[in-house]
Amino acid sequence: MVNILVPTDFSDLSKVALNFAIKVSNKLDGNITLLHVISIIQPTRASMRLRLEALQEELMSCAKEDMESLLAEVAGSIKSTKDIKTKIVQASSFNTAVKNEAKKLRTGLVIMGTRGANGLRKLVLGSNTTSVIESSSLPVLVVPELAEFKSFKKLVYATDLKHIDEEIEVMLPYYKIFESDVEVFHVVSNTKAVPEAEVRIKEAIAKVDYKKLKANVVVAKDIDKAVEEHVANNKVDLLTTFTHEHSFYDRLFDRSLTRKLAFHSRLPLLAFRQSK
């Protein structure tokens, strides 16, 4: 069982993320907490603080109504095996609020939505999703607007091999839960580098008790394009990777970290953060 935190702003995109989260939760026999953050900067003047208090009360009332409406709408389209908990908090920082609530709730997974793109144009995350992924110590499942959860049968783990042993250990419980077939995917620039990379991946695989891991090393000059084409042509259910400085993740998605996170409008991405 896993506790799942789903931040929402009540938009259509966040509804997609919630529907996806319910299906994942049902599969895991998990618990969902739906979180809405009201962000207000505290003023320094006393007169403004009085006005702010009235505004906060109004925003809280509206948020409660929107939360009830969202739950009613979702209940009409998909059934959750457990009651969905809700929480509305006021905070100066969305990112900090998510981290604090995740810690209180002993969250094991954060699920958030991102705007999709037609065809294979790369997706661009909203600032909230980006900030959570960049700083969260928890895995974040990013759900594009056209994503539909059926299973996580076929996964691709994109890696630069630098931390492959530790990363496989971290991801292993998630792979086992879904009984996923996992392709450890690495890109090299020339054919001479293929044997060494294959050996390195197979050594890492041999260290864990899971038989559904396999190596796939491809030769390509453009890492982005190689991963894009692979996930598009092989009916992948989920792309997984890690965030850490100066990594394959940086080069693959964006030099400034996590601005571009997926290649397909239907492909979710599970992002873990590498411990320093």
C-alpha positions as CSV (number, residue, x, y, z in Angstrom):
1,M,0.0,0.0,0.0
2,V,1.2,3.5,-0.8
3,N,0.0,7.0,0.2
4,I,-0.5,9.1,-2.9
5,L,-0.5,12.9,-2.9
6,V,-2.3,14.6,-5.8
7,P,-2.0,18.5,-5.8
8,T,-4.8,20.1,-7.7
9,D,-5.8,23.6,-8.9
10,F,-9.2,22.2,-10.0
11,S,-8.3,22.6,-13.7
12,D,-9.1,20.1,-16.4
13,L,-5.5,19.0,-16.4
14,S,-5.5,18.3,-12.6
15,K,-8.7,16.2,-13.1
16,V,-6.8,14.1,-15.6
17,A,-4.1,13.6,-13.0
18,L,-6.6,12.6,-10.3
19,N,-8.4,10.1,-12.6
20,F,-5.0,8.6,-13.3
21,A,-4.1,8.5,-9.6
22,I,-7.3,6.7,-8.7
23,K,-6.6,3.9,-11.2
24,V,-3.0,3.6,-9.9
25,S,-4.2,3.7,-6.3
26,N,-6.8,1.0,-7.0
27,K,-4.1,-1.2,-8.4
28,L,-1.8,-0.6,-5.4
29,D,-4.6,-0.7,-2.8
30,G,-3.3,2.8,-1.9
31,N,-4.7,6.0,-0.3
32,I,-5.2,9.3,-2.1
33,T,-5.0,12.7,-0.6
34,L,-6.1,15.6,-2.8
35,L,-4.2,18.8,-1.9
36,H,-5.1,22.4,-2.9
37,V,-2.7,25.1,-2.0
38,I,-3.8,28.7,-1.5
39,S,-0.7,30.9,-2.1
40,I,-0.8,34.4,-0.5
41,I,2.2,36.6,0.3
42,Q,1.9,38.2,3.7
43,P,1.8,42.0,3.6
44,T,3.7,44.2,6.0
45,R,1.1,46.9,6.5
46,A,-1.6,46.2,9.2
47,S,-4.4,47.6,7.0
48,M,-3.5,45.3,4.2
49,R,-3.4,42.3,6.6
50,L,-7.1,42.9,7.6
51,R,-8.1,42.9,3.9
52,L,-6.0,39.8,3.4
53,E,-7.8,37.9,6.1
54,A,-11.1,38.5,4.5
55,L,-9.7,37.5,1.1
56,Q,-8.3,34.3,2.6
57,E,-11.7,33.3,4.1
58,E,-13.3,33.8,0.7
59,L,-10.6,31.8,-1.1
60,M,-10.9,29.0,1.5
61,S,-14.7,28.9,1.0
62,C,-14.4,28.8,-2.8
63,A,-11.7,26.1,-2.6
64,K,-14.0,23.9,-0.4
65,E,-16.8,24.3,-2.9
66,D,-14.5,23.5,-5.8
67,M,-13.1,20.5,-4.0
68,E,-16.6,19.0,-3.4
69,S,-17.5,19.7,-7.0
70,L,-14.4,17.9,-8.2
71,L,-14.9,14.9,-6.0
72,A,-18.6,14.6,-7.2
73,E,-17.5,14.9,-10.8
74,V,-14.8,12.2,-10.5
75,A,-17.1,9.9,-8.6
76,G,-19.5,9.9,-11.5
77,S,-16.8,8.7,-13.9
78,I,-14.5,6.4,-11.9
79,K,-14.8,4.5,-8.6
80,S,-12.1,4.6,-6.0
81,T,-11.7,1.5,-3.8
82,K,-11.0,3.9,-0.8
83,D,-12.4,7.3,0.2
84,I,-10.3,10.1,-1.2
85,K,-9.1,12.5,1.5
86,T,-8.9,16.2,0.9
87,K,-6.7,19.0,2.3
88,I,-6.7,22.7,1.7
89,V,-3.7,24.7,3.0
90,Q,-2.5,28.3,2.9
91,A,1.1,28.8,2.2
92,S,3.5,31.4,0.7
93,S,5.1,28.7,-1.5
94,F,3.3,25.9,-3.4
95,N,6.5,23.8,-3.5
96,T,7.1,24.0,0.2
97,A,3.4,23.2,1.0
98,V,3.6,20.1,-1.1
99,K,6.8,18.9,0.5
100,N,5.4,19.6,4.0
101,E,2.1,17.9,3.4
102,A,3.9,14.9,1.8
103,K,6.0,14.5,4.9
104,K,3.0,14.7,7.3
105,L,1.1,12.2,5.2
106,R,4.0,9.8,4.8
107,T,3.5,10.1,1.1
108,G,5.2,7.5,-1.2
109,L,4.2,9.0,-4.5
110,V,3.2,12.4,-5.9
111,I,1.1,12.5,-9.0
112,M,0.8,15.7,-11.0
113,G,-0.4,16.7,-14.5
114,T,1.3,18.4,-17.4
115,R,0.2,19.9,-20.6
116,G,0.5,17.5,-23.6
117,A,1.4,18.1,-27.2
118,N,0.2,16.8,-30.5
119,G,2.3,14.2,-32.2
120,L,5.8,13.9,-30.7
121,R,6.5,17.5,-29.8
122,K,8.2,17.6,-26.4
123,L,6.0,18.5,-23.5
124,V,6.6,21.6,-21.4
125,L,5.8,21.4,-17.7
126,G,4.1,24.1,-15.7
127,S,6.2,25.8,-13.1
128,N,4.6,24.0,-10.2
129,T,5.2,20.5,-11.5
130,T,8.7,21.5,-12.5
131,S,9.6,22.9,-9.0
132,V,8.2,19.8,-7.3
133,I,10.2,17.4,-9.4
134,E,13.4,19.4,-9.0
135,S,13.3,19.5,-5.2
136,S,11.2,16.6,-4.1
137,S,12.9,13.6,-2.5
138,L,9.8,11.6,-3.4
139,P,9.1,10.0,-6.8
140,V,6.8,12.3,-8.9
141,L,4.6,10.7,-11.6
142,V,4.0,13.2,-14.3
143,V,0.7,12.7,-16.2
144,P,0.2,14.2,-19.7
145,E,-3.3,15.4,-20.6
146,L,-4.0,12.4,-22.9
147,A,-2.6,9.7,-20.7
148,E,-4.8,6.7,-19.7
149,F,-3.7,4.2,-17.1
150,K,-4.2,0.6,-18.1
151,S,-1.1,-0.9,-16.6
152,F,2.6,-0.3,-16.2
153,K,3.5,-3.5,-18.0
154,K,6.3,-2.2,-20.2
155,L,8.7,0.4,-18.7
156,V,11.8,2.1,-20.0
157,Y,14.4,3.3,-17.5
158,A,16.7,5.8,-19.2
159,T,20.1,6.0,-17.6
160,D,23.6,7.4,-18.1
161,L,24.9,4.4,-16.0
162,K,26.7,6.7,-13.4
163,H,24.4,5.7,-10.5
164,I,22.7,2.6,-12.1
165,D,23.1,0.3,-9.1
166,E,21.6,2.7,-6.6
167,E,18.8,3.8,-8.9
168,I,17.7,0.3,-9.7
169,E,17.5,-0.5,-6.0
170,V,15.3,2.6,-5.5
171,M,13.0,1.8,-8.4
172,L,12.8,-2.0,-7.7
173,P,9.8,-1.9,-5.3
174,Y,7.8,0.0,-7.9
175,Y,8.7,-2.4,-10.7
176,K,7.7,-5.4,-8.5
177,I,4.4,-3.9,-7.5
178,F,3.3,-3.7,-11.2
179,E,5.3,-6.8,-12.3
180,S,6.7,-4.6,-15.0
181,D,9.0,-5.7,-17.9
182,V,11.8,-3.1,-17.6
183,E,14.2,-2.1,-20.3
184,V,17.3,-0.4,-19.1
185,F,18.0,2.0,-21.9
186,H,21.3,3.7,-22.6
187,V,22.6,5.7,-25.5
188,V,26.2,5.6,-26.7
189,S,27.9,7.7,-29.4
190,N,29.7,4.9,-31.2
191,T,29.5,1.1,-31.7
192,K,32.8,0.5,-29.8
193,A,31.2,1.6,-26.6
194,V,28.3,-0.8,-26.9
195,P,29.9,-4.0,-25.3
196,E,31.2,-2.1,-22.2
197,A,27.8,-0.5,-21.6
198,E,26.0,-3.8,-22.0
199,V,28.3,-5.4,-19.5
200,R,27.8,-2.6,-17.0
201,I,24.0,-2.9,-17.2
202,K,24.0,-6.7,-16.9
203,E,26.3,-6.4,-13.8
204,A,23.8,-4.1,-12.2
205,I,20.8,-6.3,-13.2
206,A,22.5,-9.4,-11.7
207,K,22.7,-7.7,-8.3
208,V,19.0,-7.6,-7.8
209,D,16.3,-10.2,-7.3
210,Y,14.1,-9.4,-10.4
211,K,14.0,-11.3,-13.6
212,K,12.2,-8.8,-15.8
213,L,15.1,-6.4,-16.3
214,K,16.9,-6.4,-19.6
215,A,19.6,-4.2,-21.2
216,N,19.2,-2.2,-24.4
217,V,22.1,-0.1,-25.6
218,V,21.7,1.9,-28.8
219,V,24.1,4.0,-30.9
220,A,23.0,7.6,-31.6
221,K,24.4,11.1,-31.7
222,D,21.2,12.7,-30.4
223,I,20.2,11.3,-27.1
224,D,16.9,13.1,-27.1
225,K,15.9,11.8,-30.4
226,A,17.0,8.3,-29.6
227,V,14.8,8.1,-26.5
228,E,11.9,9.8,-28.3
229,E,11.9,7.4,-31.2
230,H,12.3,4.4,-28.9
231,V,9.4,5.1,-26.6
232,A,7.2,6.1,-29.5
233,N,7.8,2.9,-31.5
234,N,7.7,0.3,-28.7
235,K,4.3,1.0,-27.0
236,V,6.0,1.9,-23.7
237,D,3.6,2.4,-20.7
238,L,6.0,4.5,-18.6
239,L,9.3,6.3,-18.9
240,T,11.4,6.4,-15.7
241,T,14.5,8.4,-14.9
242,F,16.4,10.2,-12.1
243,T,17.1,13.9,-11.5
244,H,20.6,14.8,-10.4
245,E,23.1,17.4,-11.4
246,H,25.1,17.1,-14.6
247,S,23.4,13.8,-15.5
248,F,21.9,12.1,-18.4
249,Y,18.5,13.5,-17.2
250,D,19.8,17.0,-17.7
251,R,21.1,16.3,-21.2
252,L,18.0,14.3,-22.2
253,F,15.3,16.7,-21.1
254,D,16.8,20.2,-20.7
255,R,20.1,21.8,-19.6
256,S,18.2,23.8,-17.0
257,L,16.6,20.6,-15.5
258,T,13.1,19.2,-16.1
259,R,11.6,21.8,-18.5
260,K,11.0,19.2,-21.1
261,L,10.1,15.8,-19.5
262,A,8.4,13.6,-22.0
263,F,8.2,13.0,-25.7
264,H,4.6,11.8,-26.2
265,S,1.3,13.3,-25.3
266,R,0.1,10.0,-23.8
267,L,3.3,8.8,-22.1
268,P,3.6,9.4,-18.3
269,L,7.0,9.8,-16.7
270,L,8.1,8.7,-13.3
271,A,10.9,11.0,-12.0
272,F,13.0,10.0,-9.0
273,R,15.5,12.3,-7.4
274,Q,19.1,11.1,-6.9
275,S,20.2,11.5,-3.2
276,K,23.3,13.7,-2.8
